[in-house]
């Protein structure tokens, strides 16, 4: 119970920090960078599938957060996997989407 409360408070603090960061960056250009050649042809379909699975599994309660380090995102996804009954395959796609 304590872990769930701590995870909830952590996610709320991250959301508040992201919202504050968005308020500062309103005047900045937010155009996404052009796709680089380092992305393989498989990345786009995998990312799109991850986005689809994020919205179907996670989007009911969460908006897609800003970029987090892959290690932090892996921890978050693993914790939420248990709570939302996400399959291993969904978890891999969602993690790929959230870290790209």
C-alpha positions in Angstrom: 0.0 0.0 0.0 2.8 2.4 0.9 4.6 1.6 -2.4 1.5 2.3 -4.4 1.1 5.7 -2.6 4.7 6.5 -3.1 4.5 5.7 -6.8 1.4 7.8 -7.2 3.0 10.7 -5.5 6.1 10.4 -7.6 4.1 10.3 -10.8 2.1 13.4 -9.7 5.3 15.2 -8.9 6.7 14.3 -12.4 3.5 15.5 -14.0 3.6 18.8 -12.2 7.3 19.3 -13.2 6.4 18.5 -16.8 3.6 21.0 -16.7 5.8 23.7 -15.2 8.4 23.0 -17.9 5.8 23.2 -20.6 4.7 26.7 -19.3 8.3 27.9 -19.6 8.8 26.5 -23.1 5.7 28.0 -24.7 7.7 30.6 -26.7 10.2 28.1 -27.9 9.9 26.2 -31.2 8.5 22.8 -30.5 8.8 21.4 -34.0 10.0 17.8 -33.7 13.5 17.2 -35.2 13.7 15.6 -38.6 14.1 11.8 -38.6 17.7 10.8 -38.7 19.3 8.0 -40.7 20.2 6.1 -37.5 16.6 4.9 -37.1 16.1 1.6 -38.7 13.1 0.9 -41.0 11.7 -1.3 -38.2 11.6 1.5 -35.7 8.7 3.4 -37.2 6.2 0.4 -37.2 7.4 -0.6 -33.8 7.0 2.9 -32.4 3.5 3.3 -34.0 2.4 -0.1 -32.5 3.8 1.0 -29.1 1.8 4.3 -29.4 -1.3 2.4 -30.2 -0.9 0.0 -27.3 0.0 2.9 -25.0 -3.3 4.6 -25.8 -5.3 1.5 -25.5 -3.7 0.3 -22.2 -2.4 3.5 -20.5 -4.2 6.4 -22.2 -7.4 5.8 -20.2 -5.6 7.3 -17.1 -2.4 8.9 -18.4 -1.4 11.4 -21.1 1.9 10.5 -22.8 4.6 12.0 -20.6 7.6 13.9 -21.8 10.9 12.1 -22.4 12.3 10.2 -19.4 15.5 8.3 -19.3 15.0 4.7 -20.6 15.9 3.2 -17.2 13.3 5.3 -15.4 10.7 4.6 -18.0 11.4 0.8 -17.8 10.8 0.9 -14.0 7.6 2.9 -14.5 6.3 0.5 -17.2 7.1 -2.5 -15.1 5.2 -1.2 -12.1 2.2 -0.2 -14.2 2.3 -3.5 -16.0 1.2 -5.3 -12.8 -1.5 -2.7 -12.0 -3.0 -2.6 -15.6 -2.4 -6.3 -16.5 -0.3 -5.4 -19.5 1.1 -8.4 -21.5 4.9 -8.8 -22.0 4.5 -8.0 -25.7 2.5 -4.8 -24.9 5.1 -3.8 -22.4 7.9 -4.2 -24.9 6.1 -2.1 -27.5 5.0 0.6 -25.0 8.6 0.8 -23.6 10.0 1.2 -27.1 7.4 4.0 -27.9 8.1 5.8 -24.6 11.9 5.7 -25.0 12.2 6.8 -28.7 
